[in-house]
Amino acid sequence: MKKKDEKNTDLLPINRLFRSLSQSIRKVDNQIKKNIQDEEKLITLAASHLINAEGKKLRPVLTLLFSRLLKYRGKAQYNLAVCIEFIHNATLLHDDVIDGGKLRRGKKSANLIWGNKISVLVGDYLLSKAFKLMVADKSIKVLQILSETSLILARGQIQDVNNLYKIDLSEKKYLSIINSKTAELFRVSCYLPSIISDQPKNIQKSLNSFGYHFGMAFQLSDDILDYFGKSKKLGKMIGKDFYEGKVTYPIIHAYRNTSSLNKKRLKKFFLKKKRSKKDFIDTLSIMESCNTHIESIKFLNKYLKKAKTAVLKFEGSRDKVYLDALVEYLHIRDK
């Protein structure tokens, strides 16, 4: 018998979305399992550890949802969803090596279990698999788009590392980085269903816009939760960005809006080789003094509003409620 809280959770639109797509998601999961089976058992083991970990698989779900919304009946959507999930997981494996990550989706990270070399190589394997699947579909257009996306993601990872400890990082540069490292893959996850279903330019533009703004909001939400979220709920350590020296929107806001004395303190923290727990607590105190949490949420909501506006033309579709649910999910995921 289900508990009351579990029943309430089942009623959430975001969970109804996953139930409504359950058959398509199972097809994608089966293809994922099939494509990570390798004669080198370590590849299968390490890839399965991350891919099969608890996670919402939002990017492939967006691909499946938009394919259904556009009434696409072909099989290319499943292949595309698998490619996108492989590319995403490859970047996660590489990120954890770069950042020295220890926890991913509530489990020990692959690099902590098998070491950095194996993690990098398995990430490369997933990227190679993704491109093999793209070629199998024989769509030059899709291949071109995802190839460009892979380049942009790599650029974003490099920019991310290159801007560590830079407390005076501009908002414009920060937004450029999160566009490359996160929003880009969300954008193509939403945009490509309009390509495989041969939609007119105005529909392509709408899906492109939704994916971009949703992706930007997703990363902003992640960066906000890194300071103001709950570790157990997120499946990763709170303050991870701070301890790694990453300058994200909450820090940019606090640095821009605090006193000269606090600016010096923040700068001192980010000049250190390692930041302590006390440094983190002091930073949270500075953020509280200039309403960083509230103002960061307001900034996030600007992107969510633009994402909702981008798909207003689908009002009346039975799947529109799920698009709204995804936007609302980002708005409430820290509650």
C-alpha positions as CSV (number, residue, x, y, z in Angstrom):
1,M,0.0,0.0,0.0
2,K,1.4,3.4,-1.0
3,K,2.1,6.1,1.6
4,K,0.2,9.4,1.4
5,D,3.4,11.3,0.3
6,E,4.0,8.7,-2.5
7,K,0.4,9.2,-3.7
8,N,0.8,12.9,-3.8
9,T,4.1,12.6,-5.7
10,D,2.3,10.4,-8.3
11,L,-0.1,13.2,-8.9
12,L,2.7,15.7,-9.9
13,P,2.6,16.6,-13.6
14,I,6.3,15.9,-14.0
15,N,5.8,12.3,-12.8
16,R,2.7,11.9,-15.0
17,L,4.9,13.0,-17.9
18,F,7.3,10.1,-17.2
19,R,4.4,7.7,-16.9
20,S,2.8,8.9,-20.1
21,L,6.1,8.3,-22.0
22,S,7.0,5.1,-20.1
23,Q,6.7,2.9,-23.2
24,S,9.0,5.2,-25.3
25,I,11.4,5.5,-22.3
26,R,11.6,1.7,-22.0
27,K,12.6,1.5,-25.7
28,V,15.3,4.1,-25.2
29,D,16.6,2.3,-22.0
30,N,16.7,-1.0,-23.9
31,Q,18.7,0.6,-26.7
32,I,21.1,2.1,-24.2
33,K,21.6,-1.3,-22.5
34,K,22.1,-2.9,-25.9
35,N,24.7,-0.3,-27.0
36,I,26.8,-0.4,-23.9
37,Q,27.3,-4.2,-24.0
38,D,30.9,-4.7,-25.1
39,E,33.4,-7.5,-25.2
40,E,35.5,-5.5,-22.8
41,K,33.4,-6.0,-19.7
42,L,34.9,-3.1,-17.8
43,I,33.3,-0.7,-20.4
44,T,29.9,-2.2,-19.8
45,L,30.3,-2.1,-16.0
46,A,31.6,1.6,-15.9
47,A,29.1,2.9,-18.4
48,S,26.2,1.1,-16.7
49,H,27.2,2.5,-13.3
50,L,26.5,6.0,-14.4
51,I,23.7,5.6,-17.1
52,N,21.7,3.2,-14.9
53,A,22.0,5.4,-11.8
54,E,18.9,7.2,-10.6
55,G,18.3,10.2,-12.8
56,K,15.4,11.8,-14.8
57,K,17.1,11.6,-18.2
58,L,15.5,15.0,-19.0
59,R,17.3,15.5,-22.3
60,P,16.1,12.3,-24.0
61,V,12.6,12.7,-22.4
62,L,12.4,16.2,-24.0
63,T,13.3,14.6,-27.4
64,L,10.6,12.0,-26.9
65,L,8.0,14.5,-25.7
66,F,8.5,16.9,-28.6
67,S,8.5,14.0,-31.1
68,R,5.1,13.0,-29.8
69,L,3.9,16.6,-29.7
70,L,4.8,17.0,-33.4
71,K,3.1,13.7,-34.1
72,Y,6.3,12.0,-35.4
73,R,5.8,8.3,-35.8
74,G,9.3,7.2,-36.9
75,K,12.0,5.3,-35.1
76,A,14.7,8.0,-35.4
77,Q,13.5,9.6,-32.2
78,Y,14.7,6.6,-30.1
79,N,18.1,6.6,-31.7
80,L,18.4,10.3,-31.2
81,A,17.4,10.1,-27.6
82,V,20.1,7.4,-27.0
83,C,22.7,9.6,-28.8
84,I,21.8,12.6,-26.6
85,E,22.0,10.5,-23.4
86,F,25.4,9.1,-24.4
87,I,26.8,12.5,-25.2
88,H,25.5,13.8,-21.9
89,N,26.9,11.0,-19.9
90,A,30.3,11.3,-21.6
91,T,30.5,14.9,-20.5
92,L,29.6,13.9,-16.9
93,L,32.4,11.3,-16.8
94,H,34.9,13.8,-18.1
95,D,33.6,16.5,-15.7
96,D,34.0,14.3,-12.7
97,V,37.6,13.6,-13.7
98,I,38.3,17.3,-14.2
99,D,36.6,18.4,-11.0
100,G,37.7,15.4,-8.9
101,G,34.0,14.5,-8.3
102,K,33.2,11.9,-5.7
103,L,29.4,11.7,-5.9
104,R,27.1,11.5,-9.0
105,R,23.4,10.9,-8.9
106,G,23.7,9.8,-5.2
107,K,26.3,7.1,-6.0
108,K,30.1,7.0,-5.9
109,S,31.4,8.6,-9.1
110,A,33.0,6.3,-11.7
111,N,36.4,8.0,-11.4
112,L,36.4,7.2,-7.6
113,I,35.7,3.5,-8.3
114,W,37.8,2.8,-11.5
115,G,40.1,5.8,-11.6
116,N,40.5,8.8,-13.9
117,K,41.9,7.0,-16.9
118,I,39.0,4.5,-17.2
119,S,36.5,7.3,-16.7
120,V,37.9,9.4,-19.5
121,L,38.2,6.4,-21.8
122,V,34.6,5.2,-21.1
123,G,33.5,8.8,-21.8
124,D,35.3,8.6,-25.1
125,Y,33.6,5.3,-25.8
126,L,30.2,6.7,-25.2
127,L,30.9,9.6,-27.6
128,S,32.1,7.2,-30.2
129,K,29.0,5.1,-29.8
130,A,26.8,8.2,-30.2
131,F,28.4,9.1,-33.5
132,K,28.1,5.5,-34.7
133,L,24.4,5.6,-34.0
134,M,24.1,9.0,-35.8
135,V,25.7,7.6,-38.9
136,A,23.3,4.6,-38.8
137,D,20.3,6.9,-39.2
138,K,21.9,8.3,-42.4
139,S,20.7,11.9,-41.7
140,I,23.5,14.3,-42.6
141,K,21.6,17.2,-41.1
142,V,21.3,15.5,-37.7
143,L,24.9,14.4,-37.9
144,Q,26.0,18.0,-38.6
145,I,24.0,19.4,-35.8
146,L,25.1,16.9,-33.1
147,S,28.8,17.2,-34.3
148,E,28.6,20.9,-33.8
149,T,27.0,20.4,-30.4
150,S,29.8,18.1,-29.3
151,L,32.3,20.8,-30.3
152,I,30.4,23.4,-28.3
153,L,30.2,21.2,-25.2
154,A,33.9,20.6,-25.3
155,R,34.5,24.3,-25.6
156,G,32.2,24.9,-22.7
157,Q,34.2,22.4,-20.5
158,I,37.4,24.2,-21.5
159,Q,36.0,27.6,-20.7
160,D,34.7,26.3,-17.4
161,V,38.2,25.2,-16.3
162,N,39.9,28.3,-17.8
163,N,37.7,30.6,-15.6
164,L,38.2,28.9,-12.3
165,Y,38.9,31.3,-9.4
166,K,38.1,34.4,-11.5
167,I,35.9,36.2,-8.9
168,D,35.5,39.1,-11.3
169,L,34.0,36.9,-14.0
170,S,31.4,38.9,-15.9
171,E,27.7,37.9,-16.0
172,K,28.0,37.9,-19.8
173,K,31.0,35.5,-19.8
174,Y,29.3,33.2,-17.3
175,L,26.1,33.0,-19.4
176,S,28.3,32.2,-22.5
177,I,29.9,29.3,-20.5
178,I,26.7,27.8,-19.3
179,N,25.2,28.1,-22.8
180,S,28.1,26.0,-24.1
181,K,28.4,23.4,-21.4
182,T,24.7,22.9,-20.6
183,A,22.0,24.8,-22.6
184,E,23.4,23.6,-26.0
185,L,22.5,19.9,-25.4
186,F,19.1,20.8,-24.1
187,R,18.5,23.0,-27.1
188,V,19.3,20.2,-29.6
189,S,17.2,17.7,-27.6
190,C,14.2,19.9,-28.2
191,Y,15.1,21.2,-31.7
192,L,16.0,18.0,-33.4
193,P,12.5,16.5,-33.3
194,S,11.4,19.4,-35.5
195,I,14.2,18.4,-38.0
196,I,13.4,14.6,-38.1
197,S,9.7,15.4,-38.5
198,D,10.4,18.1,-41.2
199,Q,8.6,21.0,-39.5
200,P,8.3,24.5,-40.9
201,K,10.8,27.2,-39.8
202,N,8.5,28.8,-37.2
203,I,8.1,25.5,-35.3
204,Q,11.8,24.8,-35.5
205,K,12.4,28.3,-34.1
206,S,10.0,27.7,-31.2
207,L,11.5,24.4,-30.2
208,N,15.0,25.9,-30.5
209,S,14.0,28.8,-28.2
210,F,12.4,26.5,-25.6
211,G,15.4,24.3,-25.5
212,Y,17.9,27.1,-25.1
213,H,15.9,28.9,-22.4
214,F,15.1,25.7,-20.5
215,G,18.8,24.7,-20.6
216,M,20.0,28.0,-19.3
217,A,17.4,27.8,-16.5
218,F,18.5,24.2,-15.7
219,Q,22.1,25.2,-15.2
220,L,21.2,28.4,-13.3
221,S,19.0,26.2,-11.0
222,D,21.9,23.8,-10.5
223,D,24.2,26.7,-9.6
224,I,21.7,28.2,-7.2
225,L,21.1,24.8,-5.5
226,D,24.8,24.4,-5.0
227,Y,24.6,27.1,-2.4
228,F,21.0,26.9,-1.2
229,G,19.9,23.3,-1.9
230,K,19.9,20.1,0.2
231,S,22.7,17.6,-0.4
232,K,20.7,14.4,0.3
233,K,17.9,15.4,-2.1
234,L,20.3,16.5,-4.9
235,G,22.6,13.4,-4.7
236,K,25.7,15.6,-4.6
237,M,27.6,17.7,-2.1
238,I,26.4,21.2,-1.4
239,G,29.1,23.9,-2.0
240,K,30.9,21.7,-4.6
241,D,31.2,24.7,-7.0
242,F,32.6,26.9,-4.2
243,Y,35.2,24.4,-3.0
244,E,36.3,23.8,-6.6
245,G,36.7,27.5,-7.2
246,K,33.9,27.8,-9.8
247,V,32.4,31.3,-10.2
248,T,28.7,30.9,-10.8
249,Y,25.7,33.3,-10.8
250,P,25.3,33.4,-7.0
251,I,28.9,34.4,-6.5
252,I,28.7,36.9,-9.4
253,H,25.6,38.5,-7.8
254,A,27.1,38.6,-4.3
255,Y,30.4,40.1,-5.5
256,R,28.6,42.7,-7.6
257,N,26.2,43.8,-4.8
258,T,28.1,43.6,-1.6
259,S,30.4,46.1,0.3
260,S,34.0,46.8,-0.6
261,L,35.1,44.9,2.5
262,N,33.1,41.8,1.5
263,K,34.4,42.0,-2.0
264,K,37.9,41.7,-0.6
265,R,36.9,38.7,1.5
266,L,35.3,36.9,-1.5
267,K,38.4,37.7,-3.6
268,K,40.6,36.3,-0.8
269,F,38.5,33.1,-0.7
270,F,38.9,32.5,-4.4
271,L,42.7,33.2,-4.4
272,K,43.2,30.4,-2.0
273,K,44.3,27.0,-3.2
274,K,41.6,25.4,-1.1
275,R,38.4,26.9,0.4
276,S,37.4,25.8,3.9
277,K,33.9,25.1,5.3
278,K,34.2,28.3,7.3
279,D,34.9,30.2,4.0
280,F,31.7,28.7,2.6
281,I,29.6,29.7,5.6
282,D,31.0,33.2,5.5
283,T,30.2,33.4,1.8
284,L,26.6,32.3,2.5
285,S,26.4,35.0,5.1
286,I,27.5,37.6,2.5
287,M,25.0,36.3,0.1
288,E,22.2,36.5,2.7
289,S,23.1,40.2,3.3
290,C,22.5,41.1,-0.3
291,N,19.5,38.8,-1.0
292,T,21.5,36.6,-3.4
293,H,19.1,33.6,-3.2
294,I,16.0,35.7,-3.9
295,E,17.6,37.7,-6.7
296,S,19.1,34.5,-8.3
297,I,15.7,32.9,-8.4
298,K,14.3,36.0,-10.1
299,F,17.1,35.8,-12.7
300,L,16.3,32.1,-13.2
301,N,12.6,32.9,-13.7
302,K,13.3,35.2,-16.6
303,Y,14.6,32.2,-18.5
304,L,11.7,30.0,-17.4
305,K,9.2,32.7,-18.6
306,K,10.9,32.9,-22.0
307,A,10.8,29.0,-22.3
308,K,7.0,29.1,-21.6
309,T,6.5,31.9,-24.1
310,A,8.4,29.9,-26.8
311,V,5.8,27.1,-26.8
312,L,2.5,29.1,-26.4
313,K,1.6,28.2,-29.9
314,F,1.1,24.6,-28.7
315,E,-1.7,25.6,-26.4
316,G,-4.5,23.1,-26.7
317,S,-2.2,20.2,-27.3
318,R,-2.6,17.4,-24.7
319,D,1.2,17.5,-24.2
320,K,1.4,21.2,-23.5
321,V,0.6,20.6,-19.8
322,Y,3.8,18.5,-19.7
323,L,6.0,21.3,-21.1
324,D,4.5,23.6,-18.4
325,A,5.3,20.9,-15.8
326,L,8.9,20.7,-16.9
327,V,9.2,24.5,-16.4
328,E,7.6,24.3,-13.0
329,Y,9.9,21.5,-12.1
330,L,12.9,23.8,-12.4
331,H,11.1,26.4,-10.4
332,I,10.4,24.2,-7.5
333,R,13.2,21.6,-7.5
334,D,14.8,23.1,-4.4
335,K,11.6,22.9,-2.4
